[in-house]
């Protein structure tokens, strides 16, 4: 979590207290893909953030577009794709074939 805070390239993209997840994404990228790093919310750790999520339907992943500047593309090509594969049915492996799990270590 502290990596995302200290790295000015990332900013908070979404927080969902009902599921206990907060995600960061790169604001600016020079590549055609972006990264989304998701962390578990923990009320027992500093700033209420816990570990990087690297598995399951809320895992950190590569994005095909920038959610800040290309929201429509992000919504159609990343959000809905994840929803259809990981939330509506349990085929996250299909989603992660196209949007690999992000380890968020290249800070």
C-alpha positions in Angstrom: 0.0 0.0 0.0 2.7 2.5 0.9 4.3 1.9 -2.5 1.2 3.3 -4.2 1.0 6.3 -1.9 4.7 7.2 -2.3 4.7 6.7 -6.0 3.2 9.9 -7.6 2.2 7.9 -10.7 -0.6 6.1 -8.8 -3.7 7.5 -7.3 -6.7 6.0 -5.6 -9.2 4.8 -8.2 -11.9 3.0 -6.2 -12.7 2.1 -2.6 -15.4 -0.3 -1.6 -15.8 -0.5 2.2 -18.5 -3.2 1.7 -16.0 -5.6 0.2 -13.0 -4.2 2.0 -11.0 -3.3 -1.1 -9.2 -0.2 -2.3 -7.6 0.0 -5.8 -4.9 2.4 -7.2 -4.2 3.0 -10.9 -1.5 4.9 -12.8 -2.7 8.3 -13.7 -0.4 8.7 -16.7 1.2 5.9 -18.7 3.4 5.9 -21.7 2.4 2.3 -22.6 -0.8 1.0 -24.1 -1.7 -0.8 -20.8 -2.2 0.4 -17.3 -1.9 -1.3 -13.9 -4.5 -1.5 -11.1 -3.1 -2.4 -7.7 -5.8 -3.5 -5.2 -5.3 -3.7 -1.4 -7.4 -5.2 1.3 -8.8 -2.8 3.8 -7.8 -3.6 7.4 -8.7 -1.5 10.4 -5.8 -3.0 12.3 -3.0 -1.7 10.0 -1.7 1.8 9.4 -4.0 3.9 7.3 -6.5 1.0 7.3 -4.8 -0.8 4.3 -3.5 -4.3 4.3 -2.0 -6.6 1.7 -1.9 -6.5 -2.1 -4.6 -8.7 -3.5 -3.1 -11.2 -6.0 -5.8 -13.8 -6.4 -9.6 -14.1 -6.7 -12.1 -11.8 -8.4 -10.6 -8.6 -6.9 -6.9 -9.3 -7.7 -4.7 -6.5 -8.9 -4.4 -6.7 -12.7 -3.3 -5.2 -16.0 -5.8 -2.8 -17.6 -6.2 -2.3 -21.3 -6.9 1.5 -20.9 -6.6 4.4 -18.5 -9.6 4.5 -16.1 -9.0 8.3 -15.5 -8.8 9.5 -19.1 -10.4 6.7 -21.1 -13.3 5.8 -18.8 -15.6 4.5 -21.5 -12.9 2.1 -22.8 -12.1 1.1 -19.3 -15.7 0.4 -18.5 -16.4 -1.6 -21.6 -13.1 -3.5 -22.0 -11.9 -3.9 -18.3 -14.7 -3.4 -15.8 -17.5 -5.3 -17.7 -15.1 -8.0 -18.8 -14.1 -8.6 -15.2 -17.7 -8.5 -14.1 -18.8 -11.0 -16.7 -15.9 -13.4 -16.0 -15.3 -13.1 -12.3 -18.4 -11.9 -10.6 -21.3 -13.2 -12.7 -19.6 -16.6 -13.1 -16.5 -18.1 -11.7 -14.2 -17.9 -14.8 -11.6 -15.4 -13.5 -8.9 -17.5 -15.3 -10.3 -16.3 -18.6 -10.1 -12.7 -17.4 -6.5 -13.1 -16.2 -5.4 -14.6 -19.5 -6.2 -11.3 -21.1 -5.5 -9.0 -18.2 -2.7 -10.7 -16.2 -2.5 -10.4 -12.5 -0.4 -7.4 -11.5 2.2 -7.9 -8.7 2.7 -4.1 -8.4 6.4 -4.3 -7.6 7.8 -2.0 -10.4 7.7 1.1 -8.3 
